[in-house]
Amino acid sequence: MNCAFVTGAVINTGAAIVEKLAAEGRNVVFTGRDAAKVAAAEAGYRAKFPEVSILGYAIDSHTPEGVIDENSVLRMFEALDEKGIFIDALVLNAAHLGLNQTFLESPLSDFLAVLNTNVTWNYCLAREAAKRMIPRGGGSITFINSITAYRTVTERTAYITSKGGQLGLMRSLALDLGKYNIRVNAVLPGNIRTRRWLENPEFYASNPGCRTPLGDVAEGADIADAVWYFISAARNTTGAELVVDGGNNIQMFPN
């Protein structure tokens, strides 16, 4: 059975991506860190999209010691193999946001936790997916990146560094995997109206990043549409970046 695979898909943008794929008739495997939340999300997706197969996995990127849990990735893909599930589209949405970290005061372990989640963890997932795509003739890998890879904001050093590194990883994989017909691309959102947005209306009301040329910011569904393009329609596109930010990236200063 062919499936798309979406990481970090219990709420917000990840949930929107799952719903877009399911609405288009795709079977979906998704992940989250909390087993109870994954189970609840799985039940909700299945009730809403009974015509497709949706399976949730609870998995965390780090071991209790704080290092990347490569073995959990291997076990998960082996379990999918045993179920006869083939991942032909991987969407790397899960991210460590690196909030409340300061360059001068935060310990190195905080910085490494962000880089490990946003770069090293995705490397492991992409590698295992690609190994299975190659004998089946190819597939698609899509990173959910950020315009902060190019436009920095204050007190987000680890996150911004990780997003720049993630684009380097995307381009490298696009080059190395192209001969196997595996397309690797990235969606770069600006601000997204997530639950964090709704819980902090005063902050976002005065946030310059919300003053876009289109006069609005993205919904999760807008990011999901970009992902769907890369999966379904971008036959001859790899190593590409699709910005979804209401035009914010073109401004010298927000109006």
N, C-alpha and C positions, 0 to 999 in steps of 0.2 A: 504494500500500500504506500503510495506517494504521499508525503506530508510536507508542509511548511513548518519551520521551527522558529519560534519567537521567544527570545529571552526577556525576562523582566516584564511579564505580560499579565499581571494580576490587576493592575489599575492603570489609569492615565493613558499615555501614548501607547504603551504595549497592549493594553486592552483594546484600544481603537484599531490597532494593526490586526490583532486576532479577529475582531469582528469584521473588518474589511475582507480579510482572506476567506473567512467562513461564508460571508455573504456572496462571495464570488465562486463558491463551491469547492474551496480548497479544504482538505483535511489539515488539522493543525495540532502540533505538539507545542506546549508553552511551558515556561518555567517561572518560578518565584522562590523566594527564600523561606517563607513560612508555610508549613504543610497545611495548616488549617485554612489559610487564605487561598492557597492553591486549590484545595478541594472545593471551597465555596465558589471560586471563580470558574472552575471546571463545570460544576453543576449548573451555574448560570449560563455559561456558553452553550452547553448541551441543550438546555431548555429552549434557548433562543434560536439555535441552529441545529435542529434534530436531524437534518438531512446529511450532515457531514460528521466525520469522526474528530473529536477533540479530546486530547489527553494532556493532563497537567503533571509536571514533575517538580517536586520540591528539592532545590539544590542550592548550595551556597558556594561562592567562589573561593572562600578561604577556609583553611583548617582552623581548629581551635588555637593553634600556635600562631596564626596570622599569616601563613604562607598560602600560595595558590594551591588548591586541592585538585591537582591534575587527575588523580585516581577517580575522583567523583565523576569527572567528564568521561573517562574511559568506561566506567561502569554504566553510566547512563546510555552511552551509545551502544554498548554491548546489549543492554536490556532492550533497546529499540530494535537491534538486529534480531534478537530472539523473538520479538513480536512480529517480525516481518515488516517493519516500518522503515521506509527509505526517505531520508531527508533530501529533497531536491531544491529547497529554497531555505536558506538560513538568514534570519534577521536578528542582528546583534543589537538589541535595544537596551538591555540592562546596563546600568551605569552607577558608579560611585560619584556623587555630586561634589564631594570635597567641601561641603559647607562648614562654616565656622572654623576654618583653618587660616592661620596667619603665617606669612613667610618667616618672620623674625622670631616667632614664639612656638609654633607647632613642631613636634618632634618629627624626625625623619620617618618614623614608622607610619605616621599619618600620610605623608607624601607617597610612600611606597604602596600603601593600601589602595590609594586612588589609581596609581599607575598599574598596579597588578590587576585590579578589577577591569579597568577600561582598556588595557592593552594586552597584558599577558593572558588573562582569562579568555578574552576573545580570540587570541592566537590559538589556544588549546581547542576551543570549540570549532573554529574554522578548519583547523587541521583535521580533526576527526570527521567533520562533515565532508571535507574535500576528498579524503581517502575513500569515502563511500560513493561520492559522486563520480569519480574518475571511471570506474569500471562500468558505470551505467550511462556514460555518454555526456556528462556535464551537469550543470546546475547554476544556482545563483546565490551569492552571498552579499548581503546589504548591511552596512554599518549605519547605525543612527548616531551621527556625529553632532556637530554644533558649529554655529558661526563663530563661537569663541575660539575655534582653532585659528582664526584670522583676526578677530576683533576682541581684544582682551577686556576684562572687567576687573575691578579691584578685589583683592583678598580671595582669589580663586586660582592661585598658582598651580597647584597640583592638577586640578581639573583641566585647566587650559593646556598645560603641558601634555596631559594624557590625550587630549583631543587632537593636538598636533601630531603626536606620535601615532595615534590611531589612523590618521590619514596616510602617514607614511606606510603603515602596515597594509592598508587598503591598496595603495598603488603597487606595492611589492607583490602582493598576492595576485592582483590583476595581471601583472606581467608573467609571473611564474605559473599561474593556473590557466592562462588563456589557451594554451596548447591543448588543454583537456576540455575545452568548451565550458569552463567555469567562469562566469562573469562576476566581477567583484566591484561594487560601487558604494557610494555613501550619500545619505540624505543629511543635509545640514540645516536643522531648524534654528530659528531665532527663539524668541519667547513663545511659549505654548501655554494655553489656558488650561492648566492642570489643577488638581486639588490644592496644591500649594498656593497657586494663584488665588483661588477662591477663598482660602483661609487668610490671605494677607492683602485684602483689597486696597488698603491705604498705601501700602508700599508700591504696588503695581500701578496705582493710579498716577503716581508721580515718577514712575520709572521711565527714563528717556528711551529705553529699548522698546517701549510700547508705542512710541510715536512714529509709526511706519508710514511710508508713502501711500499705502492702501488704506491707512486709517484703522487697521485692525491687526491682531496677532493670530497665529495659527491655532486651530483646534487640533485635537489628536487625529481627527479624521483627515485633515490636510496632510499630515505626515504619513498616514496610512495610504493615501492616494499615491504619494511619491514612491513609497515602497512597492505598491502594486505595479506601478509603471516599470520599475527595474525588474520585477519578477516576471511580468507577463508580456511586456511590449518592447523591451530594450534589447532585442536580439543581437544587435551589433554594437552594444555599448558596454564598455568595461573601463575601470579606472576613473570613472566620472563622479563628479560632485553635483548634486541637485540641491540648491539653496531654497528653503521654504521659510521666508522670514518677512513677508509683506513688503519686500524691497529695502529693508533696513540696512542691508549690507552695502548699498550703493551710496549712502549719505555720508558726507563729511560731518555734518552736525544734524541731529534730529530737528525737524521743524516743530 
